[in-house]
Amino acid sequence: MRIRLTDIAEHAGTSISTVSRVMNGKPGVADDVRQRVLAAMDLLGYERPKQTRGRAAGLVGLVVPELSNPIFPAFAQAVENVLAMHGYTPLLCTQSPGGTTEDAYIDALIDHQVDGIVFVSGLHADTRAHHGRYHDLATRGVPMVLVNGYAPDVPAPSISADDAAGVELALRHLVSLGHRRIGLVVGQERFVPAQRKTAAFVRCLVAMGLAGDEAEARTHVVTSFYSLEGGQASTTELLASGHTAVVCASDMMALGAVRAASAAGHDVPRGLSVVGYDDSLLAAYAHPALTTVRQPVDAMSQAAVSTLLAQIGGERVSRTELLFAPELVARHSTGTAP
Amino acid sequence: MRIRLTDIAEHAGTSISTVSRVMNGKPGVADDVRQRVLAAMDLLGYERPKQTRGRAAGLVGLVVPELSNPIFPAFAQAVENVLAMHGYTPLLCTQSPGGTTEDAYIDALIDHQVDGIVFVSGLHADTRAHHGRYHDLATRGVPMVLVNGYAPDVPAPSISADDAAGVELALRHLVSLGHRRIGLVVGQERFVPAQRKTAAFVRCLVAMGLAGDEAEARTHVVTSFYSLEGGQASTTELLASGHTAVVCASDMMALGAVRAASAAGHDVPRGLSVVGYDDSLLAAYAHPALTTVRQPVDAMSQAAVSTLLAQIGGERVSRTELLFAPELVARHSTGTAP
């Protein structure tokens, strides 16, 4: 099976002569068409000729916390796609417990003169971490953008999913199913997204009449680690106090919630309704498939790169946080209250 | 909640004085203990002081094909852990259709004088791709190691999962459950792992008396793309020809096989048994949880880094391929033949 130009043209929805122009690095092809032709070559397994490469615009660092929660590979892939489309070579820096730190990565990226850095859920999101590292970068004039973790003191643009809106979506969905005793399963409160989810949850619970006041609402929040085990432990606690539904701060935590329900002899959703957060790869394939709050990963990544490139291009960019509206994806882990 | 030294010491299973030595960058702490202390700090959210950093040994490039199949983030994380433990800063280079190519990454890594490159399932695994890029690297004296895709012409050490052994494990498992009509769902045959799986499958089918000869055995192999959709299409074909079990070349393909069975009105495993390959994150959480062939990712990553570091240290390393034995993880997608 050899790959012919017609196959590539058909796959990319364009003409053979356009494919030929792209392959020979000729001008006169719109960016999006060129991109579709390159993607078709890759998907069909046609080894790209060197001429298709385009100018190398430089390196951009992309710092993410770890790859074991699939939302981070999703962000990495989306940001890299957009960077590559603009000719930049993305360098992905991922962390792990005991591994290379964010600071060590920053040093390496600076040593190699990156044009800018995208931070996804980095130490900027940790209200207890020192932000000196970001101030240093700003002083050196390194363009950067912070994703999911607004740090008002850091002079850099921020892009976040609207956590408050996400929690409200989840709560409205559960209330419409008849749930009245709803808990929040969330990670360590020193992280900005955890604080925002908790604040929104407490506010909504009172506003919806599910708690008399904020102090009472807070008793429905259980804080733990952002992991499957964390979700399992918190949910076990909430089940013991008679909750019929939980809103989880990540899909990994939601998988833990499902496990806690099983361990306590409850079926999901009959005995417990579970809402996840992220809509990562796991959510659709989990059993039961998770109802979850989807982060608009592509739109957020697009905005992050645009903002970074504007800075690289010497533009002044706004430091007002851009909030992206999440959406609720209803699958099979939520049902009517027992 | 403030983190105390006693918490870190307890988590790392060591003494407070050892934690204090690590925090102050003092010598006299064994490497593995030091590592446990750093991991405990990270897990508990204790921001590591600069002194814990150790010497920066240099950059190592890690080239993986994409992040949407969770086996690649798993390899990336494992290789990065081992590199970080040896003081190297890993730079992860991931691809996507239409995105940055392997060649562009190689150029960027060379420009920035990496000490070596680990290639996971790169173009070395594609028998139709030109291997000139690897010969160039070898000529320049860049240490490298190839994971999962043995290329006999490339002068570099190779580390692979033993695909033939994996396929045999899967077949023995299915035969022990009474299956006689078993198909292989595999990706494009230009990739070394696909060729090896196909060859082993054909050989075993004949040896086990499930096919009269190799030509007949080949009729039970359906080749497609390495994706969920590919697995779904191939399995639909195999179901139509009366197969009761399929061995899939990846967990993503196995998820597609389950989907094909559902679409044809079959329950898994009652109507069709499905074996995946990789044991990526998805396998355990899928519904039904996938029986799959586990790649020994940690052992392979450890060996890849050791081999690379030996080269960086000026040692001559063997180019004989190191094959790692996979194991069968039996979960709920396989059952007795109908």
Interface residues (C-beta under 8 A of the other chain):
Chain A: Q35 R36 L38 A39 A40 D42 L43 G45 E47 R48 K50 R53 A56 L59 E66 L67 S68 P70 P73 A74 A76 Q77 E80 N81 L83 A84 M85 T89 P90 L91 L92 C93 T94 Q95 S96 P97 G98 G99 T100 T101 D103 A104 Y105 D107 A108 H112 L123 D126 R128 A129 H130 Q188 R190 L255 L281 L282 Y285 A286 H287 P288 A289
Chain B: Q35 R36 L38 A39 A40 D42 L43 G45 E47 R48 K50 R53 A56 L59 E66 L67 S68 P70 P73 A74 A76 Q77 E80 N81 L83 A84 M85 T89 P90 L91 L92 C93 T94 Q95 S96 P97 G98 G99 T100 T101 D103 A104 Y105 D107 A108 H112 L123 D126 R128 A129 H130 Q188 R190 L255 L281 L282 Y285 A286 H287 P288 A289
